[in-house]
Amino acid sequence: MSEYIIKTENLTKRFGKFTAVDSINLEVKEGQIYGFLGPNGAGKSTTIRMLLGLIRPTNGSIKIFNKNVTTNNLDILKNIGSLVEYPSYYENLTAFENLSISANILGLKKDEISRVLNIVGLEKWQNSQVKKFSLGMKQRLGIAQALLGNPKLLILDEPTNGLDPAGIQEIRELIKSLPEKQGMTVLVSSHILSEIEIMATHIGIINKGKIHFQGSMEELKRSISEEIQIKTKDIKNSYYFLIKSGYAAEIKGDKICVPSEQGNPEDINGLLVNEGHQVYYLNKQQESLEEIFLNMTQSEVK
């Protein structure tokens, strides 16, 4: 069997002249929490719908469990749990009764309902009507429904959307526990970097239908660059001097920025001062993950 639980090749979806997903190659390995990150409208939900067989790709292929989704859809779906957008329930029924409907359809025993309610921490409220649940509890119930049958793969589309901080933390800790405690692989989409940074072991950043980064969180953090930021009395003259001196300097706002691998702040400061440039600010600044994400998702795709 392939080492990839999910593998797509040049996966593309067009709606008329609009390309929602543009030749992406997702690679999700067993046991990962794969954070699918991008702004609203980036193509996350369209990709997830293709993975689940809800819409057909325009081009490209999808393999899940090393099987082609278009020809083995029903067989694959038996081992996938999913929560897409907001879960829907019969509000007047209890949590247990709602899950019983799904369990009966799947041919599962009642013990399975108690098992998943325990996983999501709702066992105490199993006999409470869903209409009395908070939004966070409803999301947990949606995840419980997705966990019925102990699937190998769990796909969650924006599971913390609209939750308060306490609800976000509950869902986040639940998701983090699933690979180790339940042996599952999880793909979770979000537009919030901080959530994915805390939850995910691996990450794919998508914008305007294209993947801009795919790899581990450690690889993303290793791509963070440092620069030396300088302010002088005459920024343009100082900039031209550094360029002539061989530095790859650039002006950003009211600062001159030099990649830190080109030298250290002390040497650059000494060089400028010896040439009569009045330096009144000098600092070594590390790019943040947020800046990397914004650079990837705010730039135009060429």
FENJO-V965830 format. One record per pair of residues at least 4 apart in sequence whose C-alpha atoms are under 8 Angstrom apart, sorted by sequence separation. I is the first residue (numbers start at 1). GAP is how many residues later the second one is. D is the distance in Angstrom with one decimal. If there is no record, write none. Layout:
I&GAP&D  I&GAP&D
//
This chain:
14&4&5.5  15&4&6.3  28&4&7.0  38&4&5.7  43&4&6.1  44&4&6.3  45&4&6.1  46&4&6.4  47&4&6.3  48&4&6.3  49&4&6.2  50&4&5.8  57&4&7.7  63&4&5.0  64&4&6.6  68&4&5.9  69&4&4.9  72&4&6.1  73&4&6.1  74&4&6.5  75&4&7.7  76&4&6.9  77&4&7.7  83&4&6.8  93&4&5.9  94&4&6.2  95&4&6.3  96&4&6.0  97&4&6.6  98&4&7.1  99&4&6.1  100&4&6.0  101&4&6.5  102&4&6.3  103&4&6.0  104&4&6.0  108&4&6.6  109&4&7.6  110&4&7.0  111&4&6.3  112&4&6.4  113&4&6.2  114&4&6.1  115&4&6.4  116&4&6.4  117&4&6.0  118&4&6.1  122&4&6.2  128&4&7.3  129&4&7.4  133&4&5.7  134&4&6.3  135&4&6.2  136&4&6.3  137&4&6.1  138&4&6.2  139&4&6.3  140&4&6.2  141&4&6.2  142&4&6.3  143&4&6.2  144&4&6.6  147&4&6.3  163&4&5.4  164&4&6.2  165&4&6.2  166&4&6.3  167&4&6.3  168&4&6.0  169&4&6.1  170&4&6.2  171&4&6.2  172&4&6.2  173&4&6.3  174&4&6.7  177&4&5.8  178&4&5.0  179&4&4.6  180&4&7.5  192&4&6.7  193&4&6.0  194&4&6.3  195&4&6.2  196&4&5.4  206&4&5.4  207&4&6.6  215&4&6.2  216&4&6.5  217&4&6.2  218&4&6.1  219&4&6.5  220&4&7.1  231&4&6.7  234&4&6.3  235&4&6.0  236&4&6.3  237&4&6.1  238&4&6.2  239&4&6.3  240&4&6.2  241&4&6.2  242&4&6.5  243&4&5.1  251&4&5.8  252&4&6.2  258&4&7.3  259&4&7.9  260&4&6.5  263&4&6.9  264&4&6.5  265&4&6.0  266&4&6.1  267&4&6.1  268&4&6.2  269&4&6.1  270&4&6.0  271&4&6.5  272&4&6.5  273&4&5.1  287&4&6.3  288&4&6.5  289&4&6.2  290&4&6.1  291&4&6.0  292&4&6.3  293&4&6.1  294&4&5.6  295&4&6.0  14&5&4.3  15&5&7.1  38&5&8.0  49&5&5.0  50&5&5.1  63&5&4.5  64&5&6.6  67&5&6.5  68&5&7.7  93&5&6.2  103&5&5.0  104&5&7.8  117&5&5.0  118&5&5.2  133&5&6.1  163&5&5.7  177&5&7.7  178&5&6.5  179&5&4.5  190&5&7.6  206&5&4.4  207&5&7.2  215&5&7.0  242&5&5.5  243&5&6.3  251&5&4.5  252&5&6.8  263&5&7.1  272&5&5.2  273&5&6.2  287&5&7.2  13&6&6.0  14&6&5.7  28&6&6.7  38&6&7.1  49&6&5.8  50&6&5.9  62&6&5.9  63&6&5.8  103&6&7.0  117&6&5.1  178&6&5.8  179&6&5.8  190&6&7.0  205&6&5.7  206&6&5.8  232&6&7.0  242&6&7.8  243&6&6.1  250&6&5.7  251&6&6.1  272&6&7.5  273&6&6.9  12&7&7.5  13&7&5.7  14&7&7.0  37&7&7.6  50&7&6.4  61&7&7.4  62&7&5.8  69&7&7.1  103&7&7.4  147&7&7.6  160&7&7.5  178&7&7.8  179&7&7.3  196&7&7.8  204&7&6.8  205&7&5.5  206&7&7.5  242&7&6.5  249&7&6.5  250&7&5.4  272&7&7.4  12&8&7.6  13&8&5.0  36&8&7.0  62&8&7.7  90&8&6.6  130&8&7.3  146&8&7.3  160&8&5.4  178&8&7.8  204&8&7.5  205&8&5.2  249&8&5.5  250&8&6.8  12&9&4.9  13&9&6.7  67&9&7.5  89&9&6.7  103&9&7.8  114&9&6.9  117&9&7.3  204&9&5.6  205&9&6.5  249&9&4.7  11&10&7.0  12&10&4.8  100&10&7.2  103&10&7.3  203&10&7.6  204&10&4.3  239&10&6.7  248&10&6.1  249&10&7.5  269&10&7.2  11&11&6.7  12&11&4.9  51&11&6.9  65&11&7.4  160&11&6.8  175&11&7.8  203&11&5.7  204&11&6.7  239&11&7.2  247&11&6.9  248&11&7.1  10&12&7.3  11&12&4.6  12&12&6.8  64&12&7.0  159&12&7.5  160&12&7.9  202&12&7.6  203&12&5.7  239&12&7.3  10&13&3.7  11&13&5.0  100&13&7.0  202&13&5.6  203&13&6.0  269&13&7.6  9&14&7.2  10&14&4.9  11&14&6.6  56&14&8.0  99&14&6.4  202&14&4.1  203&14&6.4  9&15&6.5  10&15&5.7  122&15&7.7  201&15&6.0  202&15&5.4  247&15&6.9  8&16&7.0  9&16&4.8  53&16&6.9  201&16&5.9  8&17&4.9  9&17&7.4  53&17&7.3  96&17&6.9  200&17&7.4  239&17&6.5  265&17&7.1  7&18&6.9  8&18&5.2  51&18&7.4  96&18&8.0  122&18&7.7  265&18&7.3  7&19&5.4  8&19&6.9  121&19&8.0  122&19&7.5  235&19&7.7  265&19&7.2  6&20&7.0  7&20&4.8  53&20&6.7  120&20&5.8  139&20&6.9  197&20&7.3  235&20&7.4  6&21&5.8  7&21&6.5  120&21&7.3  139&21&7.9  235&21&7.1  5&22&7.8  6&22&5.0  20&22&7.5  21&22&5.6  4&23&6.3  5&23&5.7  6&23&6.9  20&23&5.5  120&23&7.4  172&23&7.6  176&23&5.8  231&23&6.9  4&24&5.5  5&24&5.3  117&24&7.5  120&24&6.2  175&24&7.3  176&24&7.7  231&24&5.2  260&24&7.5  4&25&4.4  5&25&5.6  21&25&7.2  52&25&7.3  119&25&7.5  230&25&5.4  231&25&6.4  3&26&6.0  4&26&6.4  20&26&7.1  21&26&6.9  173&26&7.8  229&26&6.1  230&26&5.0  3&27&6.9  117&27&6.0  135&27&8.0  136&27&6.1  172&27&6.4  229&27&5.7  230&27&6.4  116&28&5.2  135&28&6.7  136&28&7.9  229&28&4.7  116&29&7.6  159&29&7.6  228&29&5.5  229&29&6.6  95&30&7.2  96&30&5.0  97&30&8.0  137&30&8.0  154&30&6.9  156&30&7.7  158&30&6.9  159&30&7.7  227&30&6.1  228&30&5.1  95&31&4.9  96&31&6.2  116&31&6.3  136&31&5.0  140&31&6.9  152&31&7.2  153&31&5.7  154&31&6.2  155&31&5.9  156&31&6.3  157&31&5.9  158&31&5.2  159&31&7.8  227&31&5.4  228&31&6.2  94&32&6.4  95&32&6.2  116&32&6.5  135&32&8.0  136&32&7.6  139&32&7.9  150&32&7.8  152&32&5.1  153&32&4.9  154&32&4.8  155&32&4.9  156&32&4.7  157&32&5.0  158&32&4.9  227&32&4.3  228&32&5.6  13&33&7.8  94&33&5.2  95&33&6.4  151&33&7.2  152&33&6.3  153&33&5.9  154&33&6.3  155&33&5.9  156&33&6.4  157&33&7.1  158&33&7.7  226&33&6.3  227&33&4.6  94&34&4.9  95&34&6.4  136&34&7.9  153&34&7.8  225&34&7.8  226&34&5.5  227&34&8.0  238&34&7.3  93&35&7.9  94&35&4.0  95&35&5.9  113&35&7.2  136&35&7.7  226&35&7.9  23&36&7.9  93&36&5.3  94&36&5.5  112&36&6.7  228&36&7.9  23&37&7.2  92&37&5.6  93&37&6.3  112&37&7.2  228&37&6.5  91&38&6.6  92&38&6.5  91&39&5.0  92&39&6.3  238&39&6.6  90&40&7.4  91&40&4.7  89&41&7.5  108&41&7.1  13&43&7.9  14&43&8.0  102&43&7.3  106&43&7.8  234&43&7.5  13&44&5.1  14&44&6.1  233&44&7.3  234&44&7.7  12&45&5.9  13&45&4.8  103&45&7.0  232&45&6.8  233&45&5.6  11&46&6.8  12&46&5.6  13&46&6.8  95&46&7.2  99&46&6.3  232&46&5.4  233&46&6.7  11&47&7.9  12&47&5.0  232&47&4.4  233&47&7.5  11&48&5.9  12&48&6.0  231&48&6.0  232&48&5.7  10&49&7.1  11&49&4.2  230&49&7.3  231&49&5.9  232&49&7.0  10&50&4.7  11&50&5.9  230&50&7.9  231&50&4.8  9&51&5.5  10&51&6.9  11&51&7.2  87&51&7.4  230&51&5.5  231&51&6.5  8&52&7.3  9&52&5.3  87&52&6.9  229&52&7.7  230&52&4.5  8&53&5.6  9&53&6.7  86&53&7.4  229&53&5.6  230&53&6.7  8&54&4.5  120&54&6.8  228&54&7.1  229&54&5.2  7&55&6.0  8&55&6.1  87&55&5.4  228&55&5.7  229&55&6.1  6&56&7.5  7&56&5.2  228&56&4.4  229&56&6.9  6&57&5.9  7&57&6.5  227&57&5.8  228&57&6.2  5&58&7.8  6&58&4.6  226&58&6.9  227&58&5.5  5&59&5.4  6&59&6.7  7&59&7.9  83&59&6.5  226&59&5.6  227&59&6.5  4&60&7.7  5&60&4.9  6&60&7.7  83&60&6.6  226&60&4.3  227&60&7.9  4&61&7.1  5&61&6.9  82&61&7.7  225&61&6.0  226&61&6.0  4&62&7.3  224&62&7.1  225&62&5.6  2&63&7.4  83&63&6.3  224&63&5.7  1&64&7.6  2&64&5.8  81&64&7.9  82&64&5.1  224&64&6.9  1&65&6.5  81&65&4.3  224&65&7.2  80&66&8.0  81&66&5.8  81&67&7.5  221&68&7.1  224&68&7.5  79&70&7.9  81&70&5.7  79&71&7.6  80&71&5.1  81&71&8.0  84&71&7.9  79&72&4.4  80&72&6.2  81&72&6.3  82&72&5.6  83&72&6.4  84&72&6.2  85&72&5.9  78&73&7.3  79&73&5.4  80&73&4.8  81&73&4.7  82&73&4.6  83&73&4.9  84&73&4.9  85&73&6.7  86&73&8.0  79&74&6.4  80&74&5.7  81&74&6.3  82&74&5.7  83&74&6.1  84&74&7.6  85&74&7.3  80&75&7.4  83&76&7.4  212&84&6.6  205&88&7.9  207&89&7.5  207&90&5.4  206&91&7.6  210&91&8.0  208&93&7.1  193&97&7.0  193&100&7.6  48&107&7.7  48&109&7.5  45&112&6.8  33&143&7.5  44&145&6.7  33&146&7.5  32&147&7.1  5&148&7.8  31&148&5.5  31&149&7.9  36&151&6.9  39&151&7.9  40&151&6.4  31&152&6.8  33&152&6.2  34&152&6.1  35&152&6.1  36&152&5.9  37&152&5.8  38&152&6.6  39&152&4.8  31&153&6.0  32&153&5.3  33&153&4.7  34&153&4.7  35&153&5.2  36&153&4.4  37&153&5.2  38&153&4.9  39&153&7.9  30&154&7.7  31&154&4.5  32&154&6.3  33&154&5.9  34&154&6.2  35&154&5.8  36&154&6.3  37&154&5.5  38&154&7.8  30&155&5.6  31&155&7.5  32&155&8.0  33&155&7.3  35&155&7.3  37&155&7.3  29&156&7.6  37&156&7.0  28&159&8.0  37&159&7.2  36&160&8.0  35&161&5.6  44&162&7.3  43&163&7.1  35&164&7.6  42&164&6.1  43&164&7.1  35&165&5.3  42&165&4.6  43&165&6.6  33&166&7.2  34&166&5.6  35&166&7.6  37&166&7.0  42&166&4.7  43&166&5.0  33&167&4.9  34&167&6.3  35&167&6.1  36&167&6.0  37&167&6.0  38&167&5.7  39&167&8.0  41&167&7.3  42&167&5.6  32&168&7.7  33&168&5.3  34&168&4.8  35&168&4.5  36&168&5.0  37&168&4.8  38&168&5.0  39&168&6.9  32&169&6.1  33&169&6.3  34&169&5.4  35&169&6.2  36&169&6.2  37&169&6.2  38&169&5.8  32&170&6.8  34&170&7.3  36&170&7.4  26&178&7.8  5&180&7.8  24&185&7.8  24&186&6.2  25&186&7.8  21&187&7.4  22&187&4.9  23&187&7.1  24&187&6.1  20&188&6.9  21&188&4.0  22&188&5.4  26&188&7.9  20&189&5.2  21&189&6.5  19&190&7.0  39&258&7.1  38&259&7.1
//
